[in-house]
Amino acid sequence: MLKMWKTLGLVSILSLGLLLAACGDSDEGNGDEGGDSQVGDGESVELVYVEWDSEIASTHVVGKVLEDLGYDVSLTPLDNAVMWESVANGEADGMVAAWLPATHASQFEENKDSVVDLGENLEGAKIGLVVPEYMDINSIEELPDVADELGQKITGIEAGAGVVSSAENSIEDYGLDGWEVQTSSSGAMATALGEAINNEEPIVVTGWTPHWKFAEYDLKYLEDPEGSFGEAEVIKTMVREGLEEDLPNVYTVLDQFNWETEDMESVMLDIQNGADPADAAATWVEENEDKVSEWTEGVE
């Protein structure tokens, strides 16, 4: 009799275990609470970006959103041309760093048939020549008036960047004989700008909006009557061919990613003030759940 009760007890325990296991499996597959964290299931996603302050901010924010959805996200900084090529040849899944129509015009022309254009993620971007408010010039036409003070030098960023090419065009368009664009990096440009402003010295730099420097300093764009820098820019999202089929939820998030200049500049300023880019992105994502939920709508 004792042996029979032991046997019945063991059967009951095993049955209960199977029932609980079945319930657990059902919860994971039905999309109820807790299911969203398993969306990516550890699948790898690689986003690339050019190492400008604006693109560091946007890429880390999107990366954080995808990471929270369960993806294993890699963020890789690259040169402009290599960034475009890596998406075009499928080595990277996408990028949210395409400045058009002017800044990345040549890269877009070379790769447009091999990437998928998901449209704008930020409107109202701008490029041009920027000076501190305390300088008494308001137009590129007036640069000859301060040629001696500036040493006929425009402080630029990376060679090959669209804003640098436009600045070089402006030298010809405005007859600025003897002037040159001194290329360096976006970080070196920002450092030179800050040092000049701290000493209230004249400086002209290649600038773009959004950028944290406009929140930090009193700056102005020089008027551009010749149109060397073109019209307003937008920032677009580009992804590799086949992403929609391979990683549909990643495609959905990237397709729906859209934010405002103020959003981007707040992340950039946090980073400039010492926050790690990943931490600054995480803070923004936590504080902007409504906007993030718009990007993840439809994710299954």
N, C-alpha and C positions, 0 to 999 in steps of 0.2 A: 504493500500500500504506500509506504513512504517513498519507494522508488517511483511509483506512478505519479505522485504529487510533484516530485522533483522534475520529472519529465514534463508534466503540464506547465510547471512554472517556467521552465526553460523555453518552451514553445511560446508562452505569453510574452516573455521578455524579448525574444527574437521578433515576434510579430509587432510589438510596440516600436522596436528599433526601426523596422522596415517602414512602418507608418510615418514615423518622424522624418526619416530620410526622404520619403516621397513628398512630404509636405515641404521640406527644405528645397528639393529640386523644383517644385511647383513655384515657390516664391521667387527663385532666381530667374525663371523664364518668363514670368507674366508681367514684368515691367512695373511691379508695385514698388513701394518704398524700399530703397536699397539697391534696386536694379540698375539705376543710372550710373552708379559708381563702377559697374562692370561693362559699360558700353564698349570701351576700347579694348578691354581684356588684354592689356599689355602690348598691343600691336605698336610697331615702331612708326613714328612720323618724323620726318625731317623738314624743318623750315629753315630757309636761308635769308640772310639780310645783309645790306651794306652797313658798315659800322658808323652810321650817322646817329646822332642822339635821338632823332625822331623815330628811326627804324629799330633802334635798340628797344625803345619804349613799346612800340606797337607789337613787335615780334614776341617780346617777353609776355605781354598781356595775352595775346592769342595762344601762345604756348602754355601759359598757366591754365587757360580755359580748357584746352585739349587734355592737359595733364589731369585736371580734375574729373574729366570724363573717362579716365582710365587708360589713356594712351602713354606710351613711352616716347617722350618728345625730345628731339635733339634740335638745338638752335645753333646754327653755324654762320659766323660772320665771314663774308667773302668780298672780294673786289667786285665793283659794279658789273663788269663784263662776265666774270665767272659766275656771279649770282644768277644772271639771266641764263647763261649756258647750262647751269646745273639743273634748272627747272625744265629747260627745253629738251635736254637729253634724258630726263627722267631720273637723274641721280638724286634730286631733291623733290619733295612732294609739292612745295609751293613757297610763295613769299607774299608779304603784304607791303612791299617796299618799292612799287613801280611808280616813279614820278613821271607824269605825262601831262601835256604832250611834248614838253621841251627837254627836261632834264635827262630822261632816259630815251630820247628819241632814236638815237642810233642803235641802242641795244634792242629796243622794241622792233625796229625795222628788220634787224638781223634774225630775230627769234620769233616773230609774231605767228608764223605758220606752225610752230612746234609747241606753243603754250596755249592754255585755255584762259581767256580773259574773263574774270568774274566781276569786273566793274569796279566802281569807286568804293573805297573804304573811308575816304576823307576828302571833303571838298574845301575849296578856299585856300589851298596851298599857294605859296608865292615864292619867287626867287628874284634876286636883284642885288644891287650894291647898297650896303648899309653903313651908316655912320652914326656916331653919338649925337644926341640932340643938341649938345653944346656947340657943334660945328656950324659955322655960318654959311653952309651951302645946302641947297635943296634939290639940285639936279645934277645929273652926270655931266651936263654941259659946263658946269661950274668947276669941275675938277682942275682945269688948268690954273685956276685962281689959288689953289692950295698945293700946287705941284712941288714947290720947294719944301713945304712943311711935311708932305707925305713921301718925299723922295721918289715921286712918280711910281709908287708901288701900291698895288691892290693886294691885300692879304687874302689868299684863296685857300681852298681845301685840296682834296686829292686831285692829281692830274687826271684828266679824262672825265671828271664829273661834269654833268650838263651845265651847272651854274658857273663852272670855271670856263667852259667853252663859250658860254654867253658873255662872260666878262671879257674874254679875249676878243670876241666879236665887237663888244662895245668900244674897245680901244680903236678899232678901225672905223666903226660907225661914227664916232665923235671926234676923229682926228687927233687922238691922244698920242702924238708922236713921242717916243721915248719912254712911254709907260709900259709896265709889265705886270702880269699876274704872278705873284710868288706863290707857288703851290706848296702845300704841306699836308695837313690832315685837318679834319673838322675839330679835333681836340686842340691841336696847336693853334688853329685860328681863334677858337674861343679863349684860349689862354692869352694870346696876344691882344685880343679885344679887351679882356678884363684888365690887363696890366695898363693898357693905354687909358682906359676910363679911370682907373684908380689914380693915375697921374694927370688926368684931364689933358691928355695929348691927342692930337689928331690921328685918325686911322680910318681907313675904308676897307671893308671886308666883303667877301661874297657871302650873302645871307639868304636864308629861307625861312618861311613860316609854314608849319609850326616849329618853334625852337624855344628852348627854355630861356635863351638870352633876352628875349623880348619881355619876359616876366621879371627878369633880374635887373635889366638896365633900361634907361631911357634911350631908345634908338629910333631911327627913321630910315625908310627907304629913300634913296635918291630917285627923283622923277626920271623917267626913261622915255622921252618924247620920240626917240628913234625906234623904240620897240625892240631893242637888242635882247631883252629877256622874255619877250613874248607876253602872252596873256596869263591869267590865273592858272595855276597848276592843280591837278588832282593827284591823289595817291590811289593806286589800284592794286587789286589782288590778282596774282597770276599763279596758276597751278599746272602741274604736268598733265599731259594727256593720259586718260585712263584712271585718274584719281577718283572720279565719281563712281566708277564700277568697283574699284579696289577698296576704297575707304569712304563709303557714302556719307557717314556721319562727319568725318573730317571735312569732306567737300561741303556739306551743309553749313558747318560752322564758318568756314572760310568764305563761303558765298554770302552769308548773312552778316559777317563782320563789318560794322560801320560805326564810327564815332565822330566826335567833334574836336576841333582844334584845342578847346579848353581841356578836354579829357587827356589828350596826348601831352600837352604842355605840363599838366599836373604831375604826370608820371616822370617826364623828363626832369622837372625841377627837383623832385624827390631824389632822383639818381644823382643829379648835379650836387645836391646838398649832402651826399655821402651814402645814400641807401644803395644796397646791392640791387641791380636791375630785377632780379627774381623777386626780391622782397618788395620793391616798389610796385611791381606788377601784381603781386599777391594782395597787397593792400588795396590797390585800385579795384581789383576784381571783387574783393570782399565788400567794399563800400558801394559797389554799383551793380548789385544783383539784378535789378530790373533790366538794365541794359544788356547784361550778359545773358539773361534768359531769352531775350530777343534773338541773340546769336545762336542759341542752342535749341530754339523752337523746332520741333520736328525730328530731333535726334531720338533714335530708338535703340 
